[in-house]
Amino acid sequence: MRKTLLALAALSATAAFLPPPAQAVEYPWCAQYGGRGGDGGRNCGFVSFEQCMATVSGIGGFCERNLFYKGPERVHKPRRRIERY
């Protein structure tokens, strides 16, 4: 019984220091690569339209906005009221 409790305590302590799970990163532009019937693949890993166009240049395809991109998370700071006398 003591060994089981000790093992559970060690497991809990180890789990507390594990890094959080990775999150998917979304970017604002997607490249739809050429191919037969437009099935060449899709990559939504481009920061700018120019970067996307440079990638598809010469290999065929087109660029479009990523509909799942929400932009950077904005933190709104509360405004301080200025008291006027």
Order of alpha helices (4+ residues) and beta strands (2+ residues): alpha-beta-beta-alpha-beta
